[in-house]
Amino acid sequence: MKVTITKQCMGDRNCNDLCPEVFAYDEDDLLSKVKVDPIPGHLENIVRQAADECGADAIIIEE
């Protein structure tokens, strides 16, 4: 699984709270970033949850 965050990110940090192992907040850009690629298998479900809960639909998952 590969994950990207688009420029639609609102910076609400929900994904960072759900899965800090994968998502980090960039204070300079005021957006979340993906820290690991590819996503480790044991984190795939929580990353899917973060994508589902993203209010801006900014998390794109590629299987």
C-alpha positions in Angstrom: 0.0 0.0 0.0 1.2 3.5 -0.9 -0.3 6.7 0.6 -0.1 10.3 -0.5 -1.6 13.5 0.9 -2.9 16.0 -1.5 -2.8 19.8 -1.2 -6.5 19.6 -0.1 -5.1 18.8 3.4 -6.7 21.1 5.9 -4.1 20.4 8.6 -6.5 19.3 11.2 -4.0 16.6 12.3 -6.6 13.8 12.7 -4.4 11.4 10.7 -1.4 12.3 12.8 -3.4 11.5 16.0 -4.7 8.2 14.5 -1.4 6.9 13.2 1.7 8.9 14.1 3.9 6.0 12.8 2.8 7.0 9.3 1.7 10.6 9.4 3.6 13.7 10.6 2.6 17.3 10.7 4.8 19.8 8.8 4.9 23.0 10.7 6.4 24.9 7.8 3.7 23.9 5.2 0.9 23.5 7.8 0.0 20.1 6.2 0.3 16.5 7.1 3.0 14.4 5.4 3.6 10.7 4.9 6.7 9.5 6.8 6.9 5.9 5.4 6.6 4.3 2.0 5.3 1.7 1.5 3.0 1.4 4.5 3.8 -1.5 6.8 1.1 -4.2 6.6 0.2 -4.0 10.3 -0.7 -0.3 9.9 -2.8 -0.6 6.7 -6.2 -0.7 8.5 -5.5 2.4 10.6 -4.3 4.2 7.5 -7.6 3.3 5.8 -9.4 4.6 8.8 -7.5 7.9 8.6 -8.4 8.2 4.9 -12.0 7.5 5.6 -12.1 10.1 8.4 -10.2 12.8 6.5 -12.6 15.7 6.2 -10.9 17.1 3.1 -10.6 13.7 1.4 -6.9 14.5 1.1 -5.5 11.0 1.8 -5.1 8.9 -1.4 -4.5 5.2 -1.0 -3.0 3.1 -3.8 -3.2 -0.7 -3.2 
